[in-house]
Amino acid sequence: MSIFKTTKFILTSAAIAATLTVGAAATDIALSHKTIYVSVDGVSRPVTTVEKKVQAILQDAGIPFSSRDEITPALDQKVTATDTIKIRHAKEISVFDQGKTEKHWVTETTLDELLERSEYSRLEIPAQRFDERNSILPLAEVGTEVVVAADGKEITLPVTLPHNVRALLSQANINVGPIDQVITHRVNGKLTVSVKRVTRGTHRIVEEIPFKSEEKPSDQIIKGKRKVATPGKVGERTIVRYQQKVDGKAVVDTLVTDSVTKAPVTEVILVGTAEPEELSQKLRAAGKTTDAAGNQLPIPTYSGTDPRTLARPLVSAKGWGDDQYQCLLVLWERESNWNPNAQNPSSGAYGIPQSLPGNKMASAGADWQTNPVTQITWGLGYIQNRYGTPCGALGHSNRVGWY
């Protein structure tokens, strides 16, 4: 065999050997690749990979996941080409739990599905503006019946596309204000979307402030009698509160101001301390028939010697006879019934001679209020100077009714 033929044989054999080697490697690689279906939030897609475990397959395919997500089979499990990996990404939502707002990570695909969980069935899920626009967590599957409650009315509607809270409210022709609350919850086992009307603002309250009463003793009022010297007046207190109400019920109530806008006026009551007869003598002598409270003053009784007897020698001392004494008896009987404490309720004339005012008689003595002799002495002097005699005074009284 020639060298040429020998060389050709060697080259041909090498080429065949190389071809066999490459073919075997290619067959090996082909056999190690597999196509796995991965369902991400309900949407499936094929993934070709050489990896065997779930975590490696997801990483190889560039599918993000976290410890909050729901992934089946588990990350450390091996899968075959006939298996499907399912992943539900967790979403953060707000929930109301007995009035408190909490954040929860959930993997359910709809609010309806979430509220079916026993631990969520009593909670309320607020519809956030971002949620409504972007459908982070849809309301329910298309066709699901939902009760819409607003303004005291309820309507049941099927969910249609787009299947979020905002679309359902639009379908129900319900307008929601910028601060109104919209919550999704279960009421009597039914999926319900409730609209709660919210109002905010200040609330002004005017309250009465009761006035106080104060008593003061007064020696110008008969004992046991009272008089309101200063009428009491009710004051005002103005309270301003900031309130936020949900469906008419205050959930926020904060004091803004609390001030007295009108001060109350204290009632002053005068309480009488004077003995009736003592006060009567003093005030009647000054021409008054009532005390400071307007109470009628009693006419003090006189228990001393009969003033008529006391008058006889005083009449004689003037040089007048019995006829003048008799005229005097009639005149002063008519005027005062010979009572040293008598006082005219209309004019204030005082004493036996009915001096007007009574204190004129002080010229006859300082005891003019109580001493009949002092009063008689002054009265006889008055008659003498003005009418000459008691009979002259009586005649004038008979003609005009006074002397």
C-alpha positions in Angstrom: 0.0 0.0 0.0 1.3 3.4 -0.9 2.0 6.1 1.6 -0.7 8.2 0.0 -3.4 5.6 0.5 -2.3 5.0 4.0 -2.6 8.7 4.8 -6.0 9.0 3.2 -7.3 6.1 5.2 -6.1 7.6 8.4 -7.7 10.9 7.7 -11.0 9.3 6.7 -11.0 7.3 9.9 -10.3 10.4 12.0 -13.1 12.3 10.3 -15.6 9.6 10.9 -14.5 9.3 14.5 -14.8 13.0 15.0 -18.3 13.0 13.4 -19.4 10.3 15.7 -18.1 12.1 18.7 -19.9 15.4 17.8 -23.1 13.6 17.1 -23.0 11.8 20.4 -22.5 15.1 22.3 -25.3 16.8 20.4 -27.6 13.9 21.2 -26.6 14.2 24.9 -27.4 17.9 25.0 -30.7 17.4 23.2 -31.7 14.8 25.6 -30.9 17.1 28.7 -33.1 20.0 27.6 -36.9 20.0 28.5 -39.8 22.3 28.1 -41.7 23.1 31.4 -44.9 25.2 31.6 -44.9 27.9 34.1 -48.2 29.5 35.2 -47.6 33.1 36.5 -50.7 34.6 38.2 -52.9 32.4 36.0 -51.0 33.0 32.7 -49.0 30.0 31.4 -46.0 30.0 29.2 -43.4 27.4 28.1 -39.9 27.5 29.5 -37.1 25.5 27.9 -34.4 24.6 30.4 -31.8 22.1 31.5 -32.5 22.8 35.1 -34.2 20.2 37.3 -35.4 22.0 40.4 -38.1 24.7 40.6 -36.0 27.5 42.0 -33.3 27.0 39.3 -35.9 26.8 36.5 -37.5 30.1 37.6 -34.1 31.8 37.9 -33.0 30.4 34.6 -36.2 31.8 33.0 -35.8 35.2 34.7 -39.1 34.9 36.5 -39.1 37.0 39.7 -40.3 35.5 43.0 -40.1 36.1 46.7 -40.6 34.2 49.9 -44.1 35.7 50.1 -45.2 34.2 46.8 -47.2 30.9 46.6 -45.2 28.5 44.4 -46.0 24.9 43.6 -44.2 22.5 43.6 -41.9 23.9 46.3 -38.7 25.6 45.2 -36.5 22.6 46.2 -38.6 20.1 44.3 -37.5 18.5 41.0 -39.9 18.6 38.0 -40.2 16.8 34.7 -41.4 17.9 31.3 -44.9 16.8 32.2 -45.1 19.1 35.3 -46.4 22.6 35.5 -44.9 25.2 37.9 -47.5 27.5 39.3 -46.6 30.8 40.9 -48.9 33.4 42.5 -47.1 36.7 43.2 -48.0 38.2 46.6 -49.6 41.6 46.5 -49.7 44.1 49.5 -53.2 45.3 50.3 -54.8 47.3 53.2 -57.5 45.8 55.3 -59.7 47.2 58.1 -59.8 45.0 61.2 -62.1 46.4 63.9 -61.4 50.0 62.7 -57.7 49.6 62.5 -55.8 49.6 59.2 -53.4 46.8 58.6 -51.2 45.8 55.7 -51.3 42.2 54.4 -49.5 40.3 51.7 -51.9 38.0 49.8 -51.7 35.7 46.9 -55.4 35.4 46.0 -56.3 36.6 42.5 -59.5 38.4 43.5 -61.0 40.1 46.5 -63.9 37.6 46.4 -61.4 34.7 46.7 -59.6 36.5 49.5 -62.8 37.1 51.6 -63.7 33.4 51.2 -60.8 32.7 53.6 -62.1 32.2 57.1 -59.5 34.5 58.6 -60.5 37.3 56.2 -64.3 36.8 56.1 -64.9 39.4 58.9 -62.5 42.0 57.5 -63.2 45.0 55.3 -60.9 45.8 52.3 -60.8 49.5 51.3 -60.8 50.3 47.7 -57.8 52.5 47.2 -57.7 55.0 44.3 -54.5 53.2 43.0 -56.2 49.8 43.2 -59.2 51.1 41.3 -57.2 52.5 38.4 -54.7 49.6 38.1 -56.7 46.6 39.2 -54.0 45.3 41.6 -56.5 42.8 42.9 -59.7 42.5 40.8 -63.0 42.3 42.5 -64.2 38.9 41.4 -64.5 36.6 38.4 -66.7 37.9 35.6 -70.3 37.0 36.2 -70.1 36.9 40.0 -73.0 38.7 41.6 -72.1 41.5 43.9 -74.3 43.6 46.2 -73.7 47.3 45.9 -74.8 49.3 48.9 -74.9 53.1 49.0 -77.1 55.9 50.4 -79.4 53.4 52.2 -80.1 51.4 49.0 -78.8 48.1 47.6 -78.6 46.7 44.1 -77.2 43.4 42.9 -75.1 43.4 39.8 -73.0 40.8 37.9 -69.3 41.7 37.6 -68.3 42.6 34.0 -65.1 43.6 32.3 -63.2 45.5 33.6 -63.8 43.5 36.8 -62.8 46.0 39.5 -64.6 48.0 42.1 -64.6 51.3 40.2 -66.2 49.6 37.1 -68.9 48.1 39.3 -69.8 51.5 40.8 -70.0 53.0 37.4 -72.3 50.2 36.3 -74.5 51.0 39.3 -74.5 54.8 38.5 -73.1 55.6 41.9 -70.9 58.6 42.2 -68.1 58.5 44.8 -66.7 61.7 46.3 -63.0 62.3 46.7 -63.1 61.5 50.4 -65.9 58.9 50.5 -64.9 55.4 51.6 -65.5 52.3 49.5 -65.0 48.9 51.1 -65.4 45.4 49.9 -66.6 42.9 52.5 -69.0 40.0 53.1 -72.4 40.8 54.5 -74.6 37.9 55.4 -72.3 35.7 53.3 -72.7 37.9 50.2 -69.8 39.8 48.5 -70.7 43.4 49.0 -69.3 46.7 47.9 -70.4 49.5 50.3 -70.0 53.2 49.8 -69.7 55.2 53.0 -70.3 59.0 52.7 -67.6 61.0 54.4 -67.9 64.6 55.5 -65.3 66.8 57.1 -65.3 70.2 58.7 -65.8 72.3 61.8 -68.9 72.2 63.9 -69.9 75.1 66.1 -71.8 74.5 69.3 -73.1 77.3 71.6 -73.8 76.2 75.2 -75.4 78.2 78.0 -73.3 79.0 81.1 -75.6 79.1 84.1 -75.3 82.2 86.3 -74.5 82.0 90.0 -76.6 83.4 92.8 -75.2 85.5 95.7 -77.1 86.6 98.8 -76.4 89.7 100.7 -78.0 90.9 104.0 -79.9 94.2 103.9 -81.1 96.2 106.9 -83.4 98.1 104.5 -85.6 95.0 103.9 -88.0 93.4 106.4 -86.7 90.2 107.9 -87.8 87.1 105.9 -88.3 89.1 102.7 -86.0 89.1 99.7 -85.2 91.3 96.7 -83.3 90.6 93.5 -80.9 93.5 93.4 -79.1 92.4 90.3 -80.8 90.0 87.9 -78.7 87.0 86.8 -77.9 86.6 83.2 -77.0 83.4 81.4 -73.7 83.4 79.6 -72.6 81.7 76.4 -69.8 79.3 75.7 -68.8 78.7 72.1 -67.1 75.4 71.2 -65.6 74.7 67.8 -64.8 71.0 67.0 -63.3 69.5 63.9 -65.3 66.4 62.9 -65.1 63.7 60.3 -68.3 61.7 59.9 -68.9 58.5 58.1 -72.5 58.0 57.1 -73.4 60.6 59.7 -71.5 59.1 62.5 -68.5 61.0 63.9 -65.3 59.0 63.7 -63.0 61.9 64.3 -64.0 64.6 66.9 -61.2 67.0 67.8 -61.6 70.2 69.9 -60.5 73.3 68.1 -61.5 76.1 70.4 -63.5 76.4 73.6 -64.1 80.0 74.7 -66.6 82.1 76.8 -68.2 84.5 74.3 -70.6 86.0 76.8 -69.8 86.1 80.5 -72.7 85.2 82.9 -73.9 87.9 85.3 -74.2 86.8 89.0 -77.6 87.2 90.5 -77.5 89.3 93.7 -80.3 88.8 96.2 -80.8 91.1 99.1 -82.0 89.2 102.2 -83.9 91.3 104.8 -82.5 91.4 108.3 -84.6 94.3 109.8 -87.3 93.9 112.4 -90.6 95.1 110.7 -91.7 97.6 113.3 -88.3 99.1 113.8 -87.7 99.5 110.1 -91.3 100.8 109.7 -90.7 103.6 112.2 -87.4 104.6 110.5 -88.7 104.5 106.9 -92.1 106.0 107.6 -90.5 108.9 109.4 -88.6 109.5 106.1 -91.9 109.4 104.2 -91.7 105.9 102.9 -94.4 103.3 103.2 -92.4 100.3 101.7 -89.0 98.8 102.4 -86.2 98.5 99.8 -87.8 95.4 98.4 -91.2 97.1 97.9 -92.8 95.3 100.8 -95.6 97.3 102.5 -94.4 98.5 105.9 -96.5 97.7 108.9 -97.8 100.5 111.0 -96.1 100.2 114.3 -98.4 99.8 117.3 -98.2 102.4 120.1 -98.6 101.0 123.6 -97.7 104.1 125.7 -99.9 106.7 127.4 -102.9 107.8 125.3 -101.6 110.8 123.3 -105.0 112.5 123.7 -104.3 112.8 127.4 -100.8 114.1 126.7 -102.2 116.7 124.4 -104.6 118.4 126.9 -102.0 120.2 129.0 -100.1 121.2 125.9 -103.2 122.8 124.5 -103.9 124.7 127.7 -100.3 125.9 127.7 -101.0 127.7 124.4 -103.9 129.6 126.2 -106.6 127.6 124.3 -109.7 126.4 126.0 -111.6 123.2 125.9 -113.3 124.1 122.6 -109.9 124.2 120.9 -109.0 120.9 122.4 -112.2 119.4 121.1 -111.4 120.7 117.6 -107.9 119.2 117.9 -109.3 115.8 118.9 -111.4 115.7 115.7 -108.7 117.0 113.5 -106.0 114.6 114.4 -108.5 111.7 114.8 -109.1 112.3 111.1 -105.4 112.6 110.2 -103.8 109.7 112.2 -106.2 108.3 114.8 -103.7 109.8 117.2 -101.1 107.1 116.4 -97.5 108.4 116.7 -96.4 105.8 114.2 -99.1 106.5 111.6 -97.9 107.2 108.0 -99.9 108.1 104.9 -99.2 105.4 102.3 -99.5 107.8 99.4 -97.9 111.1 100.7 -95.6 109.7 103.4 -97.0 112.2 106.0 -95.9 110.9 109.4 -97.0 110.9 113.0 -100.0 112.3 115.0 -100.0 115.6 113.1 -99.1 114.0 109.8 -96.0 116.1 109.2 -94.9 116.1 105.6 -92.1 115.1 105.6 -91.9 113.6 109.0 -88.5 114.8 109.8 -89.8 118.4 110.0 -90.7 117.5 113.5 -87.0 117.1 114.4 -87.2 120.9 115.2 -89.2 119.9 118.3 -86.9 117.1 119.4 -84.7 114.3 118.2 -87.1 111.6 119.3 -89.8 112.9 116.9 -90.2 109.4 115.4 -91.5 107.8 118.5 -92.3 110.4 121.1 -96.0 111.6 120.9 -95.2 114.7 123.1 -92.6 115.9 120.6 -95.0 115.3 117.7 -97.9 117.1 119.5 -95.6 120.0 120.5 -94.5 120.4 116.9 -98.1 120.0 115.6 -99.6 122.7 117.9 -96.8 125.1 116.8 -97.6 124.4 113.1 -101.3 125.0 113.7 -100.7 128.2 115.6 -98.4 129.6 113.0 -100.6 128.7 110.0 -104.2 128.7 111.2 -104.1 130.5 114.6 -106.1 127.8 116.5 -107.0 124.1 116.2 -110.5 125.1 115.2 -109.1 127.3 112.4 -107.2 124.3 111.2 -110.2 122.0 111.4 -112.3 124.5 109.5 -109.7 124.5 106.7 -109.6 120.7 106.7 -113.4 120.5 106.4 -113.3 122.8 103.4 -110.4 121.3 101.4 -109.7 117.9 103.0 -106.3 118.8 104.4 -104.7 121.4 106.7 
